[in-house]
């Protein structure tokens, strides 16, 4: 999950997009500490 929509962001803003959460194999493998999301504990690696 990115911090913005990369399909709609102006070209000069693409480099500033950051990863808020990454899911691999059905598990959350990265979550930005400032990202507030309700993720079931069973999905967190």
SULFENMO-V254366 format. One record per pair of residues at least 12 apart in sequence whose C-alpha atoms are under 8 Angstrom apart, sorted by sequence separation. I is the first residue (numbers start at 1). J is the second residue. D is the distance in whole Angstrom. If there is no record, write none. Layout:
BEGIN
I,J,D + I,J,D
END
This chain:
BEGIN
19,31,8 + 20,32,5 + 4,17,6 + 19,32,7 + 3,17,6 + 4,18,8 + 21,35,8 + 2,17,6 + 3,18,5 + 20,35,6 + 28,43,6 + 29,44,7 + 2,18,6 + 3,19,6 + 27,43,5 + 28,44,5 + 29,45,6 + 2,19,5 + 3,20,6 + 26,43,7 + 27,44,6 + 28,45,6 + 1,19,6 + 2,20,5 + 27,45,6 + 1,20,5 + 2,21,7 + 1,21,5 + 1,22,6
END
